[in-house]
Amino acid sequence: MPEASGDQAEDTAPEPGAKLVVWEAKEQQAYMKELAAAFEAKYGVSVKIEEVAGGDQGGRLATDGPAGLAADILTLPHDQIGQAVKAGLLLPNDLFEEETRASAVEAAVAASSYDGVLYGYPKSVETYALFYNKDLIAEPPQTWDDVVKFAGTYNDAKQNKFAIMWEFVGYYSYPFIGSFGGYFFGDGNTNPKDIGLSNEGAVKGFKFLQSLKPILPLNAGDVTYDVKTQLFQEGKLAMNIDGPWSVSAFKDQVNLGIAPLPKTPDGQPSISFSGVKSYYVNSYTKYPIAARLFAQFASGKDNQLKNFEMTGAIPASLEAGEAQQIKDDPIVSGFYEQFKHSVPMPSLSEINAVWEPLKAAFITLWDHPEQDAKTTLDQTVKTIQADLASK
């Protein structure tokens, strides 16, 4: 059974007669039922688990919360909390804020906050990392220089053999922005009036990207998810930048390893985008103390490890991430190490104005490495600003 991470103070004792409802996705049902039983045994509060798909919980809260029909606790991806907070649907994580900030990975805390206020109780994280075929490259490269050297001995374009592939879109290619000092929005991706896609760091990152064209002599549009997946499965692609959602496509076909992304030429970690799922408390709950207590209990180290054991969810807890069962899992540990060097994907709605112009910039500058990065990125920012101004 899952266990609590520590004794709770008397002022966080649940309300007399409290009964809780928790929404959770299908794949979490078995785990959550064990968790609910453990919570009831410890605190005497009954917990009913209702199956609601992860992508539906935010919308259901918006309609059912004010009507008093929503769950007391639910799970949201971090990019949905801004809208929920603005609508007054979430209670801040105030009773356990100190414990949460001390126990969770910094990126998870940031992702579970809005406008400087912590709302979530981080439960799991995800990001992409370096998949590598151990039969083709015994040890993962530490730097991009190592990748370039390996490509020089491995690549054979006529045989469709390539050292590495990734998709030329803002999500997967963000390391060439964030790792060099560029950014989407200022003030930690909260200020859409400050677009950092053509600053000195971003230009440096794009120029470095252009320098890699010789190791992947294809046009950006030819490097699709399907293409790189097939080549990796066939043993022709040695390394593939992808996320945990793709592990099942390879684990039975490839001698698979997962490692952090290669470091920059300056020896800095490559920064990826990440996603965070956290528990949140419905502001309309009749039992705000019991609901907070459950969210804190559920997000404790031991319970995150239990969730990992039962569902494969990657913990957001620092201690859980250092646990032996995580370190011993070569797949999860690779993602977890990369997550430490990630930033949460912006949750602002303004990000929708960024994706297409940025993708166009990646394609232009990759397909035509002779093009000036600064000129192209300046135009990209102008396009984004014009779109935002028109709304």
Secondary structure, 3 states (H helix, E strand, C coil): CCCCCCCCCHHHCCCCCCEEEEEECHHHHHHHHHHHHHHHHHHCCEEEEEECCHHHHHHHHHHHCCCCCCCCEEEEEHHHHHHHHHCCCEECCCCCHHHHHHHECHHHHHHCEECCEECCEEEEEEECEEEEECCCCCCCCCEHHHHHHHHHHHCEHHHCEEEEECCCCCCCCCHHHHCCCCCCEHHHHCEEEEECCCCHHHHHHHHHHHHCHHHCCCCHHHCCHHHHHHHHHCCCEEEEEECHHHHHHHCCCCCEEEECCCECCCCCCCCEEEEEEEEEEECCCCCHHHHHHHHHHHCCHHHHHHHHHHHCCEECEHHHHCCHHHHCCHHHHHHHHHHCCEEECCCCHHHHHCHHHHHHHHHHHHHCCCCCHHHHHHHHHHHHHHHHHCC
